C-alpha cells in the first residue's frame, strides 16, 4: 500500500516552513533548544533504522520490519514533542497505539495514521519470519513512505536529528591516529555514527 496523494500535506508543511518564523511563530533555533531531548534522539534513531532498512537488500521481511520501526520511532518523536497527558482517568488507563494518538496531537499528520497502523500486523508477521508477509515491493514502498513521513515530521516540528559526534579515543586506548580505530574498523563518512556495543 502506498500513500498516493501526500501532496497537499507536503505543500502545507512546505509553505509553513518557508514563512518568516514558523507555523507557531516561535524562533526555530529557540524551539530546537527547547525540544525534549527524547524527541531528537528518536528522530536520530528513526534515521538509523531507515538506513538499516535500505541496506538489507536481500531480505524484504527485515527491510519491511525496519522501515515500519523507523516510522514508529518518528511518531514517537512527535508524541515526545507534542504529547499532552490525558485528563480523563479512563483514557489514561486505556492502552492506545501511537497511531491512534497521532491525529489528536498532530492533526496535520492524521492521514498517515491509518496507513502505518495497517502495517503493524504485517510488521509483526515479517519479524516472525512468515514467508510472504511482505514482498520486495512492499518493503520498497514502506521505506519510501517512512522516509517521506520522517521528513514531514522534521519540518513540522522544526527539528532535524543531528548525527552523534565521532567517538574520541580515551587516554591509554590503543589504535591509530584516526580515532583509535584499527585497520578495517571503518573510517568512512558514517563511521562516527555507529552505535557502541
FIBATI-622129 format. One record per residue: residue in three letters; y, x, z of N, C-alpha, C in turn. Coordinates in Angstrom, 3 decimals. Layout:
residues N
+------+----------+----------+----------+----------+----------+----------+----------+----------+----------+
: resn :       nY :       nX :       nZ :      caY :      caX :      caZ :       cY :       cX :       cZ :
+------+----------+----------+----------+----------+----------+----------+----------+----------+----------+
:  Ala :        Y :        X :        Z :        Y :        X :        Z :        Y :        X :        Z :
...
+------+----------+----------+----------+----------+----------+----------+----------+----------+----------+
***
This chain:
residues 197
+------+----------+----------+----------+----------+----------+----------+----------+----------+----------+
: resn :       nY :       nX :       nZ :      caY :      caX :      caZ :       cY :       cX :       cZ :
+------+----------+----------+----------+----------+----------+----------+----------+----------+----------+
:  Unk :   -1.181 :    0.854 :    0.000 :    0.000 :    0.000 :    0.000 :    1.231 :    0.890 :    0.000 :
:  Unk :    2.195 :    0.588 :   -0.861 :    3.403 :    1.396 :   -0.987 :    4.620 :    0.511 :   -0.779 :
:  Unk :    5.605 :    1.023 :   -0.061 :    6.873 :    0.310 :    0.051 :    7.527 :    0.411 :   -1.313 :
:  Unk :    7.684 :   -0.709 :   -1.985 :    8.140 :   -0.649 :   -3.364 :    9.645 :   -0.788 :   -3.526 :
:  Unk :   10.314 :   -1.385 :   -2.542 :   11.759 :   -1.596 :   -2.690 :   12.526 :   -1.188 :   -1.449 :
:  Unk :   12.493 :    0.103 :   -1.076 :   13.285 :    0.510 :    0.088 :   14.732 :    0.816 :   -0.261 :
:  Unk :   15.129 :    0.509 :   -1.530 :   16.444 :    0.937 :   -1.992 :   17.576 :    0.373 :   -1.156 :
:  Unk :   17.495 :   -0.917 :   -0.777 :   18.640 :   -1.495 :   -0.067 :   18.797 :   -0.884 :    1.323 :
:  Unk :   17.705 :   -0.535 :    1.971 :   17.793 :    0.142 :    3.266 :   18.370 :    1.535 :    3.064 :
:  Unk :   17.859 :    2.239 :    2.053 :   18.334 :    3.594 :    1.777 :   19.824 :    3.573 :    1.448 :
:  Unk :   20.241 :    2.619 :    0.620 :   21.656 :    2.538 :    0.241 :   22.527 :    2.252 :    1.452 :
:  Unk :   22.062 :    1.351 :    2.326 :   22.837 :    1.002 :    3.521 :   23.001 :    2.215 :    4.431 :
:  Unk :   21.909 :    2.946 :    4.646 :   21.986 :    4.123 :    5.501 :   22.798 :    5.226 :    4.850 :
:  Unk :   22.668 :    5.362 :    3.519 :   23.419 :    6.393 :    2.806 :   24.916 :    6.141 :    2.925 :
:  Unk :   25.338 :    4.868 :    2.763 :   26.766 :    4.577 :    2.857 :   27.274 :    4.795 :    4.278 :
:  Unk :   26.457 :    4.468 :    5.278 :   26.869 :    4.693 :    6.668 :   26.980 :    6.176 :    6.966 :
:  Unk :   26.073 :    6.970 :    6.382 :   26.067 :    8.402 :    6.655 :   27.244 :    9.118 :    6.020 :
:  Unk :   27.838 :    8.540 :    4.964 :   28.924 :    9.231 :    4.271 :   30.293 :    8.673 :    4.611 :
:  Unk :   30.361 :    7.765 :    5.577 :   31.660 :    7.319 :    6.065 :   32.209 :    8.341 :    7.044 :
:  Unk :   33.531 :    8.423 :    7.212 :   34.043 :    9.312 :    8.252 :   33.475 :    8.879 :    9.587 :
:  Unk :   33.060 :    9.816 :   10.398 :   32.356 :    9.476 :   11.633 :   30.960 :    9.030 :   11.254 :
:  Unk :   30.447 :    8.021 :   11.924 :   29.153 :    7.470 :   11.557 :   29.152 :    5.988 :   11.842 :
:  Unk :   27.987 :    5.352 :   11.692 :   27.911 :    3.900 :   11.816 :   28.350 :    3.420 :   13.195 :
:  Unk :   28.215 :    4.244 :   14.220 :   28.592 :    3.825 :   15.573 :   29.992 :    4.288 :   15.948 :
:  Unk :   30.624 :    5.102 :   15.103 :   31.942 :    5.622 :   15.403 :   31.918 :    6.865 :   16.270 :
:  Unk :   30.732 :    7.303 :   16.678 :   30.631 :    8.481 :   17.534 :   30.617 :    9.745 :   16.688 :
:  Unk :   31.153 :   10.808 :   17.244 :   31.115 :   12.094 :   16.569 :   29.655 :   12.543 :   16.467 :
:  Unk :   29.170 :   12.922 :   15.235 :   27.760 :   13.268 :   15.086 :   27.337 :   14.462 :   15.941 :
:  Unk :   28.250 :   15.431 :   16.142 :   27.887 :   16.600 :   16.948 :   27.716 :   16.191 :   18.409 :
:  Unk :   28.667 :   15.396 :   18.923 :   28.563 :   14.944 :   20.309 :   27.341 :   14.065 :   20.498 :
:  Unk :   27.049 :   13.206 :   19.498 :   25.893 :   12.332 :   19.625 :   24.603 :   13.149 :   19.634 :
:  Unk :   24.547 :   14.217 :   18.837 :   23.366 :   15.072 :   18.814 :   23.161 :   15.728 :   20.176 :
:  Unk :   24.270 :   16.188 :   20.796 :   24.165 :   16.830 :   22.103 :   23.727 :   15.829 :   23.166 :
:  Unk :   24.109 :   14.551 :   22.987 :   23.764 :   13.536 :   23.971 :   22.376 :   12.937 :   23.728 :
:  Unk :   21.753 :   13.269 :   22.592 :   20.448 :   12.689 :   22.264 :   19.394 :   13.165 :   23.254 :
:  Unk :   18.480 :   12.273 :   23.629 :   17.413 :   12.700 :   24.532 :   16.597 :   13.816 :   23.885 :
:  Unk :   16.296 :   14.883 :   24.630 :   15.507 :   15.976 :   24.056 :   14.172 :   15.483 :   23.516 :
:  Unk :   13.622 :   14.444 :   24.131 :   12.339 :   13.915 :   23.659 :   12.460 :   13.410 :   22.219 :
:  Unk :   13.597 :   12.825 :   21.872 :   13.795 :   12.343 :   20.503 :   13.760 :   13.475 :   19.502 :
:  Unk :   14.463 :   14.559 :   19.805 :   14.464 :   15.718 :   18.910 :   13.084 :   16.359 :   18.839 :
:  Unk :   12.400 :   16.451 :   19.977 :   11.048 :   17.024 :   19.999 :   10.093 :   16.193 :   19.147 :
:  Unk :   10.203 :   14.877 :   19.245 :    9.322 :   14.006 :   18.472 :    9.599 :   14.114 :   16.979 :
:  Unk :   10.856 :   14.259 :   16.595 :   11.177 :   14.454 :   15.175 :   10.603 :   15.773 :   14.667 :
:  Unk :   10.709 :   16.822 :   15.486 :   10.135 :   18.113 :   15.093 :    8.620 :   17.998 :   14.951 :
:  Unk :    7.979 :   17.285 :   15.877 :    6.526 :   17.065 :   15.796 :    6.168 :   16.268 :   14.548 :
:  Unk :    6.978 :   15.285 :   14.215 :    6.727 :   14.484 :   13.011 :    6.766 :   15.368 :   11.768 :
:  Unk :    7.749 :   16.273 :   11.705 :    7.823 :   17.200 :   10.563 :    6.581 :   18.076 :   10.493 :
:  Unk :    6.163 :   18.624 :   11.633 :    4.979 :   19.491 :   11.640 :    3.724 :   18.723 :   11.222 :
:  Unk :    3.598 :   17.499 :   11.707 :    2.423 :   16.693 :   11.380 :    2.419 :   16.326 :    9.901 :
:  Unk :    3.588 :   16.042 :    9.350 :    3.689 :   15.732 :    7.927 :    3.353 :   16.961 :    7.080 :
:  Unk :    3.819 :   18.134 :    7.500 :    3.465 :   19.373 :    6.794 :    1.955 :   19.585 :    6.814 :
:  Unk :    1.350 :   19.281 :    7.956 :   -0.113 :   19.418 :    8.070 :   -0.807 :   18.450 :    7.111 :
:  Unk :   -0.311 :   17.212 :    7.035 :   -0.901 :   16.219 :    6.131 :   -0.844 :   16.699 :    4.688 :
:  Unk :    0.267 :   17.315 :    4.317 :    0.406 :   17.822 :    2.946 :   -0.541 :   18.983 :    2.667 :
:  Unk :   -0.861 :   19.744 :    3.699 :   -1.686 :   20.941 :    3.496 :   -3.179 :   20.644 :    3.427 :
:  Unk :   -3.604 :   19.443 :    3.814 :   -5.026 :   19.101 :    3.837 :   -5.453 :   18.505 :    2.497 :
:  Unk :   -5.349 :   19.288 :    1.446 :   -5.552 :   18.779 :    0.091 :   -6.947 :   18.231 :   -0.160 :
:  Unk :   -7.955 :   18.741 :    0.527 :   -9.333 :   18.361 :    0.218 :   -9.860 :   17.164 :    0.998 :
:  Unk :   -9.149 :   16.692 :    1.990 :   -9.683 :   15.636 :    2.839 :   -8.718 :   14.459 :    2.965 :
:  Unk :   -8.908 :   13.410 :    2.142 :   -7.967 :   12.281 :    2.193 :   -7.963 :   11.569 :    3.538 :
:  Unk :   -9.092 :   11.561 :    4.247 :   -9.132 :   10.890 :    5.551 :   -8.215 :   11.593 :    6.548 :
:  Unk :   -8.320 :   12.927 :    6.597 :   -7.455 :   13.687 :    7.520 :   -5.995 :   13.596 :    7.098 :
:  Unk :   -5.746 :   13.617 :    5.798 :   -4.369 :   13.523 :    5.303 :   -3.765 :   12.174 :    5.676 :
:  Unk :   -4.545 :   11.120 :    5.511 :   -4.061 :    9.778 :    5.844 :   -3.761 :    9.677 :    7.338 :
:  Unk :   -4.701 :   10.132 :    8.154 :   -4.526 :   10.053 :    9.607 :   -3.308 :   10.862 :   10.050 :
:  Unk :   -3.134 :   12.065 :    9.483 :   -1.996 :   12.905 :    9.868 :   -0.674 :   12.272 :    9.421 :
:  Unk :   -0.640 :   11.682 :    8.225 :    0.592 :   11.048 :    7.741 :    0.969 :    9.860 :    8.611 :
:  Unk :   -0.025 :    9.080 :    9.039 :    0.267 :    7.933 :    9.897 :    0.742 :    8.407 :   11.274 :
:  Unk :    0.142 :    9.480 :   11.757 :    0.573 :   10.046 :   13.043 :    2.022 :   10.542 :   12.953 :
:  Unk :    2.396 :   11.120 :   11.821 :    3.785 :   11.561 :   11.628 :    4.742 :   10.366 :   11.721 :
:  Unk :    4.357 :    9.247 :   11.102 :    5.194 :    8.035 :   11.176 :    5.267 :    7.520 :   12.612 :
:  Unk :    4.154 :    7.598 :   13.326 :    4.136 :    7.139 :   14.722 :    5.043 :    8.006 :   15.592 :
:  Unk :    5.046 :    9.303 :   15.353 :    5.949 :   10.189 :   16.107 :    7.402 :    9.906 :   15.739 :
:  Unk :    7.648 :    9.534 :   14.490 :    9.004 :    9.198 :   14.064 :    9.492 :    7.943 :   14.779 :
:  Unk :    8.646 :    6.909 :   14.841 :    9.080 :    5.680 :   15.523 :    9.221 :    5.934 :   17.019 :
:  Unk :    8.408 :    6.815 :   17.564 :    8.553 :    7.159 :   18.985 :    9.911 :    7.810 :   19.238 :
:  Unk :   10.398 :    8.600 :   18.271 :   11.728 :    9.209 :   18.408 :   12.811 :    8.132 :   18.434 :
:  Unk :   12.661 :    7.115 :   17.582 :   13.623 :    6.009 :   17.578 :   13.638 :    5.335 :   18.948 :
:  Unk :   12.458 :    5.082 :   19.492 :   12.375 :    4.414 :   20.796 :   12.934 :    5.300 :   21.907 :
:  Unk :   12.736 :    6.622 :   21.789 :   13.268 :    7.538 :   22.800 :   14.794 :    7.533 :   22.795 :
:  Unk :   15.389 :    7.399 :   21.606 :   16.850 :    7.437 :   21.499 :   17.462 :    6.065 :   21.760 :
:  Unk :   16.852 :    5.020 :   21.224 :   17.465 :    3.691 :   21.290 :   16.795 :    2.735 :   22.259 :
:  Unk :   15.650 :    3.094 :   22.768 :   14.886 :    2.169 :   23.605 :   15.646 :    1.739 :   24.845 :
:  Unk :   15.399 :    0.503 :   25.239 :   16.010 :   -0.040 :   26.450 :   14.900 :   -0.608 :   27.322 :
:  Unk :   15.022 :   -0.511 :   28.631 :   13.993 :   -1.104 :   29.496 :   13.950 :   -2.621 :   29.322 :
:  Unk :   12.755 :   -3.149 :   29.348 :   12.584 :   -4.606 :   29.264 :   13.148 :   -5.255 :   30.529 :
:  Unk :   13.866 :   -6.357 :   30.363 :   14.411 :   -7.061 :   31.517 :   13.398 :   -8.034 :   32.104 :
:  Unk :   12.560 :   -8.579 :   31.258 :   11.576 :   -9.562 :   31.708 :   10.345 :   -8.859 :   32.279 :
:  Unk :    9.963 :   -9.263 :   33.473 :    8.769 :   -8.695 :   34.127 :    7.525 :   -8.900 :   33.267 :
:  Unk :    7.403 :  -10.084 :   32.690 :    6.237 :  -10.397 :   31.862 :    6.161 :   -9.486 :   30.641 :
:  Unk :    7.286 :   -9.247 :   29.995 :    7.294 :   -8.387 :   28.809 :    7.080 :   -6.934 :   29.184 :
:  Unk :    7.529 :   -6.535 :   30.386 :    7.298 :   -5.162 :   30.832 :    5.807 :   -4.897 :   30.989 :
:  Unk :    5.083 :   -5.899 :   31.454 :    3.646 :   -5.733 :   31.678 :    2.843 :   -5.803 :   30.386 :
:  Unk :    3.373 :   -6.477 :   29.381 :    2.651 :   -6.631 :   28.120 :    2.587 :   -5.292 :   27.384 :
:  Unk :    1.424 :   -5.013 :   26.848 :    1.269 :   -3.789 :   26.059 :    1.595 :   -4.142 :   24.617 :
:  Unk :    2.612 :   -3.479 :   24.084 :    3.005 :   -3.735 :   22.699 :    3.039 :   -2.412 :   21.959 :
:  Unk :    2.722 :   -2.477 :   20.689 :    2.752 :   -1.245 :   19.897 :    4.205 :   -0.888 :   19.576 :
:  Unk :    4.400 :    0.367 :   19.237 :    5.737 :    0.830 :   18.856 :    6.249 :    0.046 :   17.652 :
:  Unk :    5.326 :   -0.367 :   16.774 :    5.735 :   -1.096 :   15.569 :    6.224 :   -2.504 :   15.911 :
:  Unk :    5.758 :   -3.075 :   17.014 :    6.245 :   -4.382 :   17.450 :    7.637 :   -4.268 :   18.065 :
:  Unk :    7.902 :   -3.147 :   18.712 :    9.188 :   -2.948 :   19.397 :   10.275 :   -2.486 :   18.419 :
:  Unk :    9.888 :   -1.780 :   17.362 :   10.863 :   -1.199 :   16.431 :   11.906 :   -2.203 :   15.930 :
:  Unk :   11.533 :   -3.404 :   15.458 :   12.572 :   -4.318 :   14.955 :   13.598 :   -4.723 :   16.006 :
:  Unk :   13.223 :   -4.666 :   17.280 :   14.155 :   -5.044 :   18.341 :   15.192 :   -3.960 :   18.606 :
:  Unk :   14.775 :   -2.690 :   18.533 :   15.710 :   -1.606 :   18.851 :   16.397 :   -1.038 :   17.613 :
:  Unk :   15.798 :   -1.248 :   16.441 :   16.394 :   -0.760 :   15.191 :   16.130 :   -1.786 :   14.087 :
:  Unk :   16.865 :   -2.904 :   14.090 :   16.622 :   -3.958 :   13.094 :   16.705 :   -3.457 :   11.654 :
:  Unk :   17.506 :   -2.416 :   11.424 :   17.649 :   -1.888 :   10.069 :   16.365 :   -1.236 :    9.553 :
:  Unk :   15.422 :   -0.967 :   10.450 :   14.126 :   -0.390 :   10.053 :   12.992 :   -1.411 :   10.145 :
:  Unk :   13.329 :   -2.666 :   10.386 :   12.309 :   -3.686 :   10.652 :   11.290 :   -3.825 :    9.529 :
:  Unk :   11.711 :   -3.657 :    8.272 :   10.779 :   -3.855 :    7.162 :    9.671 :   -2.799 :    7.123 :
:  Unk :    9.869 :   -1.676 :    7.818 :    8.844 :   -0.635 :    7.851 :    7.752 :   -0.952 :    8.872 :
:  Unk :    8.066 :   -1.746 :    9.873 :    7.120 :   -2.005 :   10.961 :    5.805 :   -2.619 :   10.484 :
:  Unk :    5.822 :   -3.689 :    9.674 :    4.539 :   -4.258 :    9.252 :    3.728 :   -3.315 :    8.365 :
:  Unk :    4.433 :   -2.517 :    7.566 :    3.725 :   -1.569 :    6.694 :    2.930 :   -0.559 :    7.518 :
:  Unk :    3.593 :    0.087 :    8.480 :    2.889 :    1.097 :    9.273 :    1.927 :    0.459 :   10.274 :
:  Unk :    2.264 :   -0.726 :   10.784 :    1.339 :   -1.414 :   11.696 :    0.033 :   -1.732 :   10.975 :
:  Unk :    0.134 :   -2.115 :    9.704 :   -1.062 :   -2.432 :    8.928 :   -1.935 :   -1.191 :    8.709 :
:  Unk :   -1.336 :   -0.019 :    8.733 :   -2.104 :    1.215 :    8.526 :   -2.784 :    1.735 :    9.782 :
:  Unk :   -2.498 :    1.139 :   10.939 :   -3.056 :    1.656 :   12.202 :   -4.581 :    1.551 :   12.236 :
:  Unk :   -5.120 :    0.436 :   11.808 :   -6.578 :    0.264 :   11.816 :   -7.238 :    1.234 :   10.826 :
:  Unk :   -6.610 :    1.394 :    9.671 :   -7.151 :    2.320 :    8.678 :   -7.101 :    3.758 :    9.200 :
:  Unk :   -6.022 :    4.079 :    9.915 :   -5.933 :    5.419 :   10.504 :   -7.077 :    5.641 :   11.495 :
:  Unk :   -7.366 :    4.648 :   12.339 :   -8.462 :    4.766 :   13.303 :   -9.787 :    4.990 :   12.579 :
:  Unk :   -9.995 :    4.279 :   11.479 :  -11.227 :    4.454 :   10.702 :  -11.266 :    5.838 :   10.071 :
:  Unk :  -10.137 :    6.304 :    9.583 :  -10.074 :    7.640 :    8.979 :  -10.359 :    8.715 :   10.016 :
:  Unk :   -9.786 :    8.551 :   11.221 :  -10.032 :    9.523 :   12.291 :  -11.499 :    9.524 :   12.712 :
:  Unk :  -12.144 :    8.376 :   12.581 :  -13.568 :    8.281 :   12.919 :  -14.450 :    8.827 :   11.805 :
:  Unk :  -13.829 :    9.193 :   10.674 :  -14.587 :    9.781 :    9.569 :  -15.332 :    8.767 :    8.728 :
:  Unk :  -14.919 :    7.512 :    8.765 :  -15.596 :    6.472 :    7.990 :  -15.263 :    6.644 :    6.513 :
:  Unk :  -16.288 :    6.919 :    5.726 :  -16.110 :    7.135 :    4.293 :  -15.486 :    5.904 :    3.658 :
:  Unk :  -14.508 :    6.114 :    2.803 :  -13.849 :    5.011 :    2.123 :  -12.710 :    4.389 :    2.909 :
:  Unk :  -12.437 :    4.886 :    4.113 :  -11.333 :    4.326 :    4.903 :   -9.999 :    4.546 :    4.210 :
:  Unk :   -9.869 :    5.654 :    3.496 :   -8.631 :    5.946 :    2.765 :   -8.960 :    6.830 :    1.573 :
:  Unk :   -8.403 :    6.485 :    0.434 :   -8.597 :    7.288 :   -0.775 :   -7.510 :    8.358 :   -0.859 :
:  Unk :   -7.653 :    9.247 :   -1.821 :   -6.629 :   10.281 :   -2.035 :   -5.289 :    9.627 :   -2.360 :
:  Unk :   -5.313 :    8.552 :   -3.134 :   -4.059 :    7.869 :   -3.471 :   -3.448 :    7.213 :   -2.237 :
:  Unk :   -4.290 :    6.596 :   -1.389 :   -3.782 :    6.011 :   -0.136 :   -3.072 :    7.076 :    0.693 :
:  Unk :   -3.705 :    8.254 :    0.783 :   -3.117 :    9.343 :    1.567 :   -1.802 :    9.805 :    0.947 :
:  Unk :   -1.768 :    9.954 :   -0.379 :   -0.535 :   10.380 :   -1.064 :    0.596 :    9.387 :   -0.821 :
:  Unk :    0.272 :    8.086 :   -0.952 :    1.295 :    7.054 :   -0.741 :    1.830 :    7.091 :    0.689 :
:  Unk :    0.916 :    7.241 :    1.638 :    1.344 :    7.242 :    3.039 :    2.161 :    8.493 :    3.372 :
:  Unk :    1.783 :    9.629 :    2.821 :    2.570 :   10.856 :    3.040 :    3.981 :   10.664 :    2.497 :
:  Unk :    4.078 :   10.140 :    1.286 :    5.398 :    9.939 :    0.671 :    6.236 :    8.950 :    1.491 :
:  Unk :    5.640 :    7.832 :    1.906 :    6.390 :    6.829 :    2.659 :    6.726 :    7.299 :    4.074 :
:  Unk :    5.841 :    8.081 :    4.683 :    6.140 :    8.622 :    6.016 :    7.300 :    9.612 :    5.942 :
:  Unk :    7.339 :   10.407 :    4.868 :    8.445 :   11.361 :    4.680 :    9.766 :   10.617 :    4.474 :
:  Unk :    9.734 :    9.538 :    3.694 :   10.940 :    8.737 :    3.475 :   11.402 :    8.100 :    4.781 :
:  Unk :   10.453 :    7.546 :    5.534 :   10.766 :    6.929 :    6.827 :   11.394 :    7.947 :    7.775 :
:  Unk :   10.853 :    9.154 :    7.801 :   11.387 :   10.214 :    8.657 :   12.822 :   10.563 :    8.266 :
:  Unk :   13.085 :   10.685 :    6.971 :   14.457 :   10.999 :    6.519 :   15.427 :    9.874 :    6.884 :
:  Unk :   14.985 :    8.626 :    6.707 :   15.853 :    7.495 :    7.049 :   16.162 :    7.464 :    8.541 :
:  Unk :   15.153 :    7.730 :    9.360 :   15.360 :    7.728 :   10.815 :   16.315 :    8.845 :   11.213 :
:  Unk :   16.144 :   10.036 :   10.647 :   17.058 :   11.142 :   10.971 :   18.490 :   10.785 :   10.595 :
:  Unk :   18.662 :   10.159 :    9.445 :   20.005 :    9.777 :    9.016 :   20.566 :    8.674 :    9.911 :
:  Unk :   19.736 :    7.702 :   10.228 :   20.167 :    6.584 :   11.065 :   20.595 :    7.049 :   12.452 :
:  Unk :   19.802 :    7.942 :   13.045 :   20.102 :    8.416 :   14.396 :   21.133 :    9.540 :   14.400 :
:  Unk :   21.434 :   10.083 :   13.224 :   22.364 :   11.207 :   13.154 :   21.777 :   12.464 :   13.740 :
:  Unk :   20.455 :   12.585 :   13.677 :   19.760 :   13.734 :   14.247 :   18.934 :   14.409 :   13.175 :
:  Unk :   18.737 :   15.681 :   13.352 :   17.848 :   16.432 :   12.468 :   17.084 :   17.392 :   13.360 :
:  Unk :   15.775 :   17.339 :   13.287 :   14.947 :   18.223 :   14.107 :   15.213 :   19.668 :   13.702 :
:  Unk :   15.410 :   20.509 :   14.688 :   15.639 :   21.935 :   14.442 :   14.333 :   22.660 :   14.704 :
:  Unk :   13.855 :   23.470 :   13.732 :   12.613 :   24.184 :   13.994 :   12.779 :   25.145 :   15.159 :
:  Unk :   11.714 :   25.366 :   15.941 :   11.833 :   26.269 :   17.081 :   12.168 :   27.686 :   16.633 :
:  Unk :   12.882 :   28.400 :   17.491 :   13.237 :   29.784 :   17.189 :   11.983 :   30.648 :   17.168 :
:  Unk :   12.000 :   31.727 :   16.381 :   10.838 :   32.617 :   16.369 :   10.566 :   33.158 :   17.763 :
:  Unk :    9.306 :   33.318 :   18.051 :    8.901 :   33.829 :   19.362 :    9.184 :   35.320 :   19.420 :
:  Unk :    9.885 :   35.750 :   20.456 :   10.214 :   37.163 :   20.609 :    9.158 :   37.836 :   21.473 :
:  Unk :    8.842 :   39.100 :   21.181 :    7.833 :   39.790 :   21.991 :    8.363 :   40.066 :   23.394 :
:  Unk :    7.492 :   39.968 :   24.361 :    7.846 :   40.295 :   25.737 :    7.664 :   41.792 :   25.943 :
:  Unk :    8.361 :   42.329 :   26.945 :    8.196 :   43.750 :   27.240 :    6.731 :   44.061 :   27.481 :
:  Unk :    6.262 :   45.125 :   26.868 :    4.884 :   45.560 :   27.091 :    3.887 :   44.951 :   26.132 :
:  Unk :    4.318 :   43.922 :   25.319 :    3.383 :   43.357 :   24.345 :    3.250 :   44.310 :   23.180 :
:  Unk :    2.039 :   44.433 :   22.677 :    1.799 :   45.291 :   21.511 :    2.265 :   44.614 :   20.252 :
:  Unk :    2.167 :   45.305 :   19.141 :    2.484 :   44.713 :   17.849 :    3.472 :   45.564 :   17.105 :
:  Unk :    3.751 :   45.117 :   15.905 :    4.665 :   45.880 :   15.064 :    6.101 :   45.467 :   15.326 :
:  Unk :    7.012 :   46.004 :   14.539 :    8.433 :   45.734 :   14.752 :    8.834 :   44.342 :   14.310 :
:  Unk :    7.935 :   43.621 :   13.640 :    8.273 :   42.292 :   13.139 :    7.947 :   41.214 :   14.165 :
:  Unk :    8.163 :   41.469 :   15.420 :    7.986 :   40.431 :   16.408 :    6.642 :   40.455 :   17.076 :
:  Unk :    5.940 :   41.583 :   17.078 :    4.696 :   41.680 :   17.806 :    3.508 :   41.081 :   17.092 :
:  Unk :    3.639 :   40.745 :   15.806 :    2.519 :   40.188 :   15.079 :    1.688 :   41.291 :   14.467 :
:  Unk :    0.404 :   41.135 :   14.553 :   -0.470 :   42.122 :   13.940 :   -0.571 :   41.843 :   12.452 :
:  Unk :   -1.101 :   42.787 :   11.712 :   -1.240 :   42.625 :   10.275 :   -2.092 :   41.403 :    9.997 :
:  Unk :   -1.642 :   40.595 :    9.032 :   -2.380 :   39.386 :    8.681 :   -2.100 :   38.237 :    9.627 :
:  Unk :   -1.236 :   38.429 :   10.628 :   -0.954 :   37.378 :   11.602 :    0.072 :   36.390 :   11.126 :
:  Unk :    0.628 :   36.615 :    9.961 :    1.591 :   35.663 :    9.401 :    3.004 :   36.118 :    9.614 :
:  Unk :    3.713 :   36.318 :    8.533 :    5.112 :   36.707 :    8.665 :    5.962 :   35.985 :    7.643 :
:  Unk :    5.448 :   34.886 :    7.107 :    6.201 :   34.120 :    6.110 :    7.327 :   33.352 :    6.744 :
:  Unk :    8.002 :   32.530 :    5.934 :    9.151 :   31.795 :    6.455 :    8.800 :   30.805 :    7.541 :
:  Unk :    7.538 :   30.364 :    7.591 :    7.159 :   29.396 :    8.620 :    6.399 :   30.025 :    9.758 :
:  Unk :    6.300 :   31.335 :    9.795 :    5.523 :   31.985 :   10.836 :    6.104 :   31.718 :   12.216 :
:  Unk :    7.422 :   31.582 :   12.315 :    8.047 :   31.355 :   13.607 :    7.927 :   29.931 :   14.110 :
:  Unk :    7.397 :   29.024 :   13.257 :    7.310 :   27.632 :   13.673 :    5.915 :   27.252 :   14.146 :
:  Unk :    4.998 :   28.203 :   14.161 :    3.659 :   27.880 :   14.626 :    3.667 :   27.660 :   16.126 :
:  Unk :    2.852 :   26.710 :   16.557 :    2.788 :   26.421 :   17.979 :    1.905 :   27.444 :   18.673 :
:  Unk :    2.283 :   27.795 :   19.872 :    1.459 :   28.707 :   20.652 :    0.208 :   27.970 :   21.084 :
:  Unk :   -0.883 :   28.706 :   21.213 :   -2.071 :   28.047 :   21.713 :   -3.194 :   28.328 :   20.851 :
+------+----------+----------+----------+----------+----------+----------+----------+----------+----------+
***
